[in-house]
């Protein structure tokens, strides 16, 4: 866990819900076109195939229902920014669960359609303030839905990396929420104000111990695009690799943040 908490930024619940469904729709549209050969392709996620990865997208969506099936916690004991740091601890169990589900879901379009319809029904029946018991602790349904944008965007990028010629789009609101949450997580992990990390057009955060910059051009600046940032934050690409490929720029003696990455497992 990070050494300190940062008060999370607020996310518009209506926009978050729209973003979740929009990104799921993009994945569903792509899945309908995949051949058995493409579904059998390997991914950058260990032994998972494309089929396993698609099933996991459904797992990320139906996680809301599994959480709602549990008794409601009495009080919230987690904030949104706790979530990224807890994903690594659950990765083995999630992988096993996904692989078991993949064996039982041959019609992936129907599977994702059920996930979509089920989530719509749940959100119509429960207020956003309803508390859920999650792996990070008890948090509101509205906050947990923000984490679903991260799951959907990250795994959309995984699918594009696995399937030659694939170009599944990212919904702008989903990409923005994912980028901002992971940028804020960096500021939690390395609190401070000596380094400015810019991910235009969605996020700018101050981090790393040292003298806080207040005026003019910051002495330590890191800048990259949203997808590269997400890949860095989730370990899909390494810091040195991103620098060598000119996917990220870093200037200043405190701009090397490679030791702080990845943020999620």
C-alpha positions, 0 to 999 in steps of 0.5 A, a space after each residue: 500500500 502507498 504511504 499516504 492517501 490523497 483525496 480522490 478527484 470527483 468523477 461524474 457518475 452519469 459520465 462514468 456509467 456512459 463510459 463503461 457501457 460505451 467501452 463495453 460496446 466497442 469490445 462487443 463489436 470487435 468480438 463479433 468479428 473474431 475468428 476461432 484462429 484469432 480467439 486462440 492467439 496468445 496475449 501479453 498476459 501470460 498464458 491467456 489467449 484472446 478468448 480468455 482475455 475477452 472472458 475477463 472483460 466480462 468478469 470485470 463487468 460482472 464483478 459489480 453483481 458479485 459485489 452487490 450480492 454480498 451484504 452491504 458494509 456498514 461504513 466505507 473504509 476505502 477510497 478510490 485511490 486504494 484500488 490500484 494498489 490492491 490488484 496485484 494481490 488478487 491477480 492469481 485468483 482472478 486468473 484462475 476464475 477467468 480460465 474456468 469461465 472461459 471453458 464454459 462460455 463458447 458464445 462470447 457475444 451472448 456472454 458479453 450481452 448478458 454482462 451488459 444487460 445485467 449491469 444495466 439492470 443493477 444500476 437501475 436498481 441501486 443508488 450510486 451511494 450503495 456500498 460494496 465490499 471490494 478487494 480494496 475495501 468498502 467503497 461506493 458503487 459510483 467509485 467502483 464503476 470508475 475502476 471498471 473504466 480502468 479494467 475496460 480500457 487496459 484490456 481493450 489495449 491488450 486485445 489490440 496488442 494481441 490481434 494483428 490489425 485490431 483497432 478497437 477504439 477507446 471511448 474518450 470518457 473511459 480513457 480520461 477516467 482511466 488516465 486520471 485515476 492512474 496518474 493520481 495513484 502515482 501522486 499517492 505512491 510518491 507524494 511531493 511536488 518536485 516533479 510534474 507528470 503530464 498526460 495531455 489532455 487528461 491529467 497533470 499531477 505533482 509527485 516525488 519528494 522535494 521542493 514544490 514548484 509553484 511558478 514558471 516552467 517546472 524543473 522536473 517534467 515527465 510527459 507522455 500520451 494517455 495509452 503510453 501512460 496506462 501501459 507504464 502504470 500497468 507494466 505493459 511497457 517498461 520505463 526504459 523502453 518507453 524512453 528509448 522509443 520516444 514514447 515519453 519525455 523526461 527532463 530534470 534530475 528528479 524526472 526518472 520515475 521508472 522506479 515507481 512503476 508499475 502501479 498496478 500488477 
